[in-house]
Amino acid sequence: MDIWMRYCKRRAKCANDCEEPIIKGTIMVVGKIWRSRGGEKLVFTKMFYWHPQCWISQGIRAIKEIGYTNTKRRIATLKLTTEQRYTRSLLLRRRAMIKTRLVRAIDKGDIKAIDRLLTKIISISVEIEPVGGAPKKWNSNKE
Ligand SMILES: [Zn+2]
């Protein structure tokens, strides 16, 4: 996901479900998730908006949940319990399945399905954090 800040051009909903709208003219954090199909020009994007404070507090909350570790991710992964490993592999497989469906939905131009599948992919990114975190390639656009 690409993240940047800019002035809000028109009232938006905060992705941190803080209930407060983001007011036009105030500074907001913008997140853009995008997927392209290898080599082809077709690119699908989804935008997220946050109040700057909301973005920072959700980030701090997420990072605190993971806890500080001075080791490389691979080593941290090895410390998972059998149950955690199982959960992790389940999430990896579920995401791969959703990605296949997403490619099909993009081919058909089924915006509703694309939206639903992207939302699922994002929630898997969150669910996988306590069980070793997302593989590095998830955060690149080369996937
Ligand atoms: Zn907010």
Residues whose N, C-alpha, C, O or C-beta is under 5 A from the ligand:
A	BS01	ZN	C14 N16 C18 E20 H51 C54
